[in-house]
Amino acid sequence: MTNRQIAAVVLIVIGTLFLLANLGVIPRIGPLLAQWWPAILILAGIAMFVRRK
């Protein structure tokens, strides 16, 4: 998969999760993201760093 395809899949998954949370199918994601967004950024940075080598 190319980077564009991966980015597209990530956006689709995130959008689906937020939609399901809004419909009440899964618990709200907002509070979880509000608490853990720094860790998510760190993990994304580590993944990008590891992939470059």
N, C-alpha and C positions, 0 to 999 in steps of 0.2 A: 504494500500500500504506500502511496505517496503521502507526503505531509499534508497536502490539501485534502485528501480523502480522509485521513485520520482526523483532521480538524473538523471536517464536515460531520463525521460520525460522532465526535465529542459533542458538537453543538446539538445534534439530533437527540442524543442521550440526555443531555442537560435539559433541553426543552421538554422532553417527554417526562422527566422526573418532576419538573415544576408543574406541568399540566396535571399529572396524576396527584400531586400534592394539593393543587387547587380544587380538584374534583373530590378530594377526601379519600382517595383510594389508598394512599400512603400518608404517613405523618408529615407534617410541615417540614420543609427543608430549610427555610430561612433561618430559624434559630441555630440550627446545626452549622450552616455556613457562616453565620455571624461569629460563631465561636472558633471554628476551625479553619477559616480562610488563610491565616498565615501558614499553617502547616501544609495546606494544599499548594500554596505558592512555592514553598520550600521543596516539596516533593516533585512538583513540575520542573523546577530548576535543576534538581539533581538528575531527573530523567533526561532532561535536555543535555546536561553536561556529560552524562554517561554515554549517550547516543553519539556524541560528537567524536569520541575516541575510537 
